[in-house]
């Protein structure tokens, strides 16, 4: 089925009949994808729009309402191979509201029906998971089922028993009674971090990805093999008692508080008893603000009349209760179509593909573009130009494409090919081996000159104190620096004319620029910002080439033969140094007086150093040296210093206040030494 078709306002009964038929077919198609395949092709908000449109037409033309209409039943289908369970009471869905006026109308109807000025509500999170029903007989779990079509659900007893938070036997305090018969309903969900981890594992295994935690939870619980379900990180919150024998209640609030005493987990930390509608609406606003901080996904809030006797008076409609309402949050996901894919160049030279979309409103904001992250993501998700896609915008996060709707491809979609040259400056683009990073190799690229200046002048680079981000912005904005070599052509009068630059600060900056001319080769190579080359690889290059001329004359094969430099890095270095603009900038800096001494090559030529081949990690406070000094000492003696503990780490140097790195080193069995022991190690070698 194609994307949501536009249904015009019917002019007469004949057109209304056609519109109802079209809406019914479309809703059933989406029910099949959502409930049976666990792979929705439209967002929840768009589905609700279809259902509301159908309901409106049926109200205006009641003789056209079919008894089997989606408005007259709970959406959903069962997988017969799982086995079926008939619910003792219909397992209905909830009516949804997206506007406050709809909620106020719900409250008004409740008050009028009950003859009250005010109604007490229980406000609960609306979890974005899979609804289930559990039946306990004599305290033991007898059967568990999904909602299914509301009358009949799937038998998932074996799978539900694998969820650690589900007790097979009810528990209670001594002297308290366990109900002889209990029907309880809840929501199975997957935490957001666990969902991300599961999708990463599936991507590595070449398996299809779940669109969101709800589909991951549903797909996991509806497995034919319960061993698969057992390996999935599923959780549950219980929220309703449908039937109970041996215990009685007068309010829903009592129900929520008794369930944990029987071993049935509830979310009392985020549930609130509200004495009025205004309290309930405030709860909705507050919960929507913190939804990103919660470990699970919510798509709204449920308001339920608290008094159980009031619920009986209010009763039910065909597919939902009159005493409850789901007040949805602003939608986070919508569908759109990719019209084109353009590539942006960031300030660091990183190229990012961005999808240009048909405009769509998500989270109250019109979205016209969405990040595709990198070439690896595009290939993993198989995103193509022309695809209809599911787009998500969570909080203030930049919108991104969740997945393409492959079922709706017509053959006109085009595979995206990453550009081989920078769209801003035309320089060669180098791609990392995992295709997660593509970098422009042009030093003069206008899109990144400010960031390049800051990196070039950084403490670990050329160490030009006073040339930070604000100064770089001024220099570029005033046209004083258009390429890195321009730094060495700055004049005193130019700097004095800048904002907040007095004589003292100007002279200090000029002295720092002059002093940087004697920085060693490895720091210069790092400062250049060669893609994929950090401090360590800059040192490796300095150890293998006597000077800059020798390095610039090296071929890709020469570079590839060096230990620790693979094909991707070799290609990046060679492409960078072969760029005519880059070579011109480097030559201009050398003409300005950069000497670029290379002590590392001489040390290497003199023989093996005391710490050669050893990798160190530092943690905690050091007494003898600063962290930078300790790193310099180790590296000057042939050792390597990294930030993280890994299988390649030989020593962890731990001082007072050591943290998680110490725990990781112990776990891996890595030798842990003190700062004094490091000194002895150096002397012994």
N, C-alpha and C positions, 0 to 999 in steps of 0.2 A: 504494500500500500504506500502511496506517495505521502509527502508531508501533509500536515493538517490543511485540508482544502477550505477555501473561503466559502462560507455558506451565507448566501444573501438573505435578507429579510423577505419572508414569503409574502406575496401579494394576495394569495387566496388559499383556499383549503388544499387545492391540488399541489401547489408549491410547498405548502407546509408538510404534506405527506411525504414528498420527495426529500425534504430537508431532514425530517425525522428518520427516514430510512437511512439516509447517508450518515447522520450522526450515530445512529445505532450500530451500523456496520463498523464505523471507525472506532467507537468505544470498545466494541467487542474485540477488534484487532489489537488494541492497546492493552486490554485485559489479558489477552493471551500472552503478549510479550512480558507484561509485568508479573503476572501470577504464575504462569506456567514455565516460561523461559528464564525468568529472573533477569531480564535484559530489556529495560524500558527504552522506547525510542522517542518518547516525549517527556517533558518534565511533569511533576505532579501538578504544578499550577496550570499547565496547558490542558492536562486531563480534566481537572476540575472545571475549567472553562467549557470544555465540550459537554460535560455532564450538566452543568448549569444551563447551557443553551438548550439541551434536550428537555430538561425539566420545564423550562419556560415555555417551550413550544407545546408540550403536552398539557400544561395548565391552560393554555389559550385554546387548544383544540383537544379537549378531553376524550372525544370519541375516537381519536387516533392513537390513544395510548394502548400499547400492547401489554398484556399481562406479563410477558417475558422481557419487557423493556429493561435496559440497564438501570433505570431509575427505580424499578420495582424490586430489585434484588441486590444482594451484596455482590460486588464484582469478584471474580475469582473462579478458577477451575482447579480440579484435583488431578493428581497423577495417579491413575488407577493402580499402577505397579507398586505404589507405596501401601496400598490398602486404604480403606475408607472408614470413617467414624461419623455417625450421625450425632449432632450436638443435641443434648437434652433440651436446651433452649437455643433459639436462633442466635448465631454469633454475628451481630449486626455491625455495620460500620458507623462512623459518626458524620453528621452533617458538618461541612466546612464553611468557615467565614474568613474573608480576607480584609473586611472593612469594619471599623468600630461600630458603624451604624447597624450592621447586621447583628453584632453581639448585643447591642442595646435592644434591638427588636426581640431577640431571643429572651432576654431578661424580662422585657415587658410582657411577653406572652406567658412566661412562667408565673409572673406575679398576678396577672389577670386570672389565669386558670386556678391558682391556689388562693386567690382572694387576699393577697398579702401586699404590704407596702414595700417589703424588703425580703429577699430570699438569700439564704446562706449557701455559699458554694465552696467546693473543694477545687482548688486550681492545681493541676498536675502537668509536668512536662509531657509533650506528645512525642514519644520516642519514634525515631525513624527506623523501625525494625520489622519483625514479623510477629504478628499476633498468634498466640497459642492458647489452648485450653487444656488444663490438667485435671484429672479426676482422681481423687484419693478415696479409697474405701477402707474403713477401719485403720486409717492412718497410713496406708501404703499406696504408693503411686500405681494406679491401675492402667491408665491410658492417657496419652497425650496426642493432641491433634492440632492441625493448622485451621485457619478460618475457612479455607476452601470457598464454597459459594454461599456460606452463611448457614446452610442447612447441613451440609456434609463436608467434612474436612478430611485431610490426609492423616493417616496414622503414622505419627513420628515418635512413638513411644521409645523405641530403642535409641533413637538419635537424641531425644531430650534427656535421656538418662546419662548421656556422656557429658552433659553440661555440669560442671562441678557445683554450680550454685543451686542446682535442683536437688532437693533432698528426696531420696527414695522412700523414706519413712518420716512422717511428721514428728517433730519434737515439741516438748513443752516442759515447763517447770513442774517440779513435784507437786502433786495435789491438783493441778489444773487438768481440765478435760480436753482430750483430743477429739475433734468432731468425727462422728462415725461415717459421715459421708460429706465430701467437700468437692465442689466444682469451682476452680479458681482460674482466672485468666491473667495473662502477662504478655510481655514483649521480649522476644529474643533479639539481642543486638550484638554488634561487634564494635569495640572501641576504635576510635579514629587511628591511633598509632598502630594497632594490630591490623587494621584494614590496609594501611600503607605497606606494612611489612609483608602481608599476604600477597598483595599485588606485585611487590618486588620479586618475591619468590616465584610467582606465576610467570612473570616476565622473563626471569632467568631460565625457566623451564620451557619457554616458548608457548605457554598456555594463554588463553584469552583472559583479559582483565575484567574485574568487576567494576561497574560504573560508580558505585558508592557503597558505604558500609551496609545499607539496608539490603541491597542485592547480594552482597557477600554473605550476610547472615542467612538470608532466605535460601540461597544456593547451598550453603553448608548444612542447614537443617534438613533439607529435602533430598539428601543423598540416599541412594539405595543401599550403600555400604556404610553402616554406622561407624566403622573404623576411620573413614575419611572425616566424618563429623567430629569424632573424638580428637582429631589433630587440629581442628579449627578453633580459634579462640572465641568461643561464644559465651555470652552472659545473659542474664534475665532479670527483669523487674516485674513483680506481680502488682496488679493494680485494681483487681475487682473480684469479689466473691459473687458467684451466680446462684449457688445453692449450698446450703449447709444444714446439717442435722446435728443436734446436740448442743448447739450454741446459738444465741440470738443477738442481734444488733439493732440499734435504732438509727445510727448514722453511718455514712460512708467513712467518716474520719475514724470511727471506732474500728472499722474493718482494716484500714491501712495500718493502724497501730497494733492490731492483734496478729496480723500475718507474720511479722518477723519473729514473734514468740513461738510460732509453729515451724520456724526454719525457712519461711518463704520470704525472700529478699524484696524489700520495697525501697523506694527512693525518697524517704521521709525528709532528707536534707533539702530537697528541692520541691517539696509539696507544701501547700499553704492553705489553711482554713480561712476563708474570706467572708466577713459578715455582710458584705455588700458587693454590688457590681463594680463600684469604683475601686475597691481593694483588689478585685480580680483583674481589672484592667491595668492597674499599677503593677501587679505581679507579672503580667504579660510583657509590659515594657521593660521591666527589670531583667527578666529572664532572656529577652531578646538581646539585651546589651551584653550579657555574659555568655551567650551561646558558644562563642569561639573558645572560651576558656574551659568548657566542659569536655570530658574525655569521650563523650558519645554525641552522636548527631541528634538534633531536635529539628522538627519542622513546624513547631507551634506549641500551643498550650491547650489543654482540655479543661473546660469548666463543667463541673458536675453538681447538680443539686445535692446537698449534703443529707437531708432527711430522707430516709428510705421510704417512709410512708408518703412523702410528697412525690417521689418517683412513681409510685403505684398510681397515684391520681393523674399524673401527667401522661403516663403510658408511652406508646411507641407509634411511630409511623411504619411504613412498609419496610424500609431499609435502615432506619436509625431511630434511636430513642429521642423523645421530646425533652428529656431532662438533662441532656448533655450536648455540648457544642465544641468543635475543634476550631480554635481561633489561630489560624496559620500565621507564621512569620512571613515577612517579605520574601518572596521566592529567591532562592540562590541559584537555581538551575533553569535554563530555558534552552530551546533548540533554535538554531539559526543555520545559515549556509555560508560556507567559505567562498568568497568571490575571488580572492587572490591571496597570495602569500608574499609579503615583502620582508626584506631583511634589514634590521636596524643595526647600526654600529654604535656600541657603547663607548663610554669615555676611556675604558681600558683596552679598547680594540676588539672586544668580544662581539661576535656577530650573533644576533638573536632573531630567529624567524617569528614573524607575527602574522596571524590570520586576519585578513580584512573580512568582516562579516556583514550580512544584512543586519541593519540596526535592530536591537531587541532590548527590552527593559528587564534588567535583573537587579534585584535589591534596591529598587527605586532609582536606578541610574541607567541611562541609555548606553548600551555597549555596542561599539562599532568594530572593535578589534579585540583579539585575545592572544596571549602568549602561547607559542608552541614549544618553547624552551630550547630545543636543540634538535639536530638531525637525528640523534639516537631516539628521542621521543617520537618524532614524526614517523620513523620507520617502525618502531615498536607498536605504535597505535595504528599504523597504516592510515595516516591522514592524507587526504588528497584534495587538490584544488577542485572545488565544485561539490564537495561532500556536504551533506546535511549533518550537523554535529550537535552534541550536547555540550553546552557551555556553562561553566560555573563561576560565580563570583562570591567568595566567602569573606565577609567583613570588608576590610580595606585592601584585601589582596587583589592583585591585578587579575582580571578574568583570564581563564585558561580553558582549553578544549579538553573535556573529559574523554570523549571518544567519538568516532564517526558512527553514523547510522548506516552501516553497510547494507542493510536490507533494502535501502531506498536508492542504491546506486543504479544508474541507467546506462553506464558505459561511457559517459562523456567526461567523467572525472579524470584529472591529470595528476600523475605522480610528480611531486616536487623535487627539483634538483638544486642542491645548495650551490650558490655561485662560487666560482673559482677565483674571482677577483673582488676586491672590496667595492661595494656600490657607491662609496663616497669618494675614495681617492684612486681606485683602480689597481691598488697593490695586490700582490698575491695573497690568497687566503690559505692558512694551514689548518688542518683538522686533526684533533687528537685521535689516537687509535680507537678509543671507545665512542667516538663521534659525539661526545658531549660538549666539546668546546671547539669553536672555529674562531680563529684570530686573524685580524688584519695585520700584515707585516710592515705596513707603511708608517715610518716614524713621523712623516709630515702630514698624516691624515688629519684634516681639520676637526673631525668628530672626536678626536681623543687627545689633542695637543695639551689641554690643561692638565689632564690626569697624567700624561707622560712627563710633564714638567715636575709635578709633585713627586712622582716616583723617581725620576732622575735625581732630584735634590734630596731624597730621603736619607735618613741617618745610615741606613744599610747600603745606600747607593753612593752618590758623590758627596753626601753629608754637607749640603749647603744650608746652613742654619739661617732662618729668616725667609727662606723661599718655600712657604707653605701654600695651602690651597687658596687663601684669600689673595696673597701676593701673585700667585700664578694667574688667577682670574683677572686681576688688574693689568698685568703685563700683556695678556692676550687681548683683553678688551680694548686696551689703549694702542694696540698694534705694535707694541715694542718687541714681542716675542712671537714669531710665527713658526719657528722650528727650534729644536733644542740648542743648536749652535748659536742662536741669537742670544742665549744667556750670557755667553762670553763676549758679547759685543755691547752690553748695556753700559750706558754712560751715567756719570754722577748726576748730571742735570736732568736726565730722563727720570731717574728714580726720585729725585727731590720733588718733582712735579706730581708724584702720585699721592693719593690720599693716605694720611697718617705716616708719611715718610719724612722724618727730620734728618738732620745732618748725621747724628750719631747712628741711627738705624740704617741710613744709606751707606755709611762707611763700613759698618759691620757686615752688611750684606755683600758689598764689593770685596771685602777681605775674605769672606767665606767662599765666594766664587773663585777668587784667585787661588786660595788654598786647595780647592778641589782639583786643580790641574795636576796635582801630584798624587792623586789617588791611584792605587794599583790596578792592574788590568782586570782582575776578577770583579772588583767593585764597579768598574766602568761597564763591563759586559752585563752585569746584573742591572745597572742603572738604565741601560739602553731599552730594557723592556722587551727583549726578544721573546716571542711567544713560546711557552713551555719551558723556558729557562729561568730557574730561580737561583738563589744564592749558591746552593750546592753544585748545580751543574755549571754555573759560572766559574766556580773554583776548579771543577774538573777540566774545563776548557783551558784555564790558565796553567794547569799542571801539564797539559799535553802540547801546548804551543808556546814557543819562546816569546812571541809578541803578537801584536794585532795584525801585522802584515802576514805572518805565517797562517794565522787563523783565517783571514780573509781570502787567502789563496787556497784553502782546503776545499776539497770536493765533498759531495754528499757521502761518497764511499769512505773517504778519509775519516769523516766524522762518525759514520756508522760503525767503524772498527773500534772506536773507543769504548771501553767498558763503561756501563751505566748510561750510554747514549744509544737509544734505539732508533729505528727508521723514522718514526714520526718526529722525534726531536731533531735528528740530523736534517730532515727535510725542512723543518722550521728554521733552523740556524742558517742553512744554505740559502733558503729563499730570502730570508731577512738580509743577509749580507750581499746577496746578488742584486738587490733592489737598487737601481741607480740613485734614487733620491736619498735612500739611507746611506749609501756610500759617500754621497756628496756631503751630507750632514756630518758624518764621522770625520771626513777629511777637513771640513771647516773647523771642527773642534780641535783637531790636531794642529792645524795652522794657528789656532788661538793659543797654543802652548801646552796642551795636555801631554804629559810625558809618559804616563801609563807604565810605570815599572812593574816587573813581574817576578817577585821573589819566589813564588810558588814553583815555577819551572826550574829554577836553580836548585831549590831544596830537593825536588824530585830527582833531578839529575845526580845529586850528591849521594843518593842511596835511600834505603828504606828508613822511614821515620818511626819514632817510638810507638805511635798509636795508629800506624797504618793498618787499614782494614777493619778497624774497630768502630762501632757505632754507639754513641752515648745519648742518653736522655737525662735532662735535669728536672728536678722537682723540689719544691720547698725553698726555704731561704738559704742562701750561701753566705758564709762569713768572710772568707778570704777574698773572693772576687765578686763582682757583679755578674749577672747572668751573661751579659754580652762579653765581658772579659774572659769568663770561663770558656765560652764558646770559641773565642778567638784563640785561646791557648791550646785547646784540644785540636782545632783545625790546623793550627800552625805546626802541630806535631803529627799531622797526617790523619787524624781521626775525623769522624763525621758526627755532627750533632743534629738530631731530629727532634720534632716537637712531640711525637706520639710514640708510645711503647708498642712495638710490633715484634714479629718473629725475627726480624733482622737486628734487633737491639741486643748489644753485648753487655752493656752496663747501665744501670739506673743510678745516677748520683743523687742521693736523697738528703735533704736538709730538714731542719725543723719546719713543721707545717705541711709536710708532704701529703698530697691528696690522693685522688683516684689513680694516678699513674703508679703509685706505690702498690696499690691493690692489684692492678693489672700485671705489674712485674712479678709479684708473688705468684699470681695465678699461672703465669707463663714459665715460672722457674728461672727468671732472668737474674743475674747476679746484681745485688744491691750493695752499693758502696757509699761511704761518706765522702765529704770534700777532702778530708785529710788522707783518706785511702786513695783518692784519685791522685793526689800529689805523690804518695809513695809509689803508686803504679807507674807514674811517669818516670820517677827516679830509677826504679828497678829496671825499666826497659831501656 
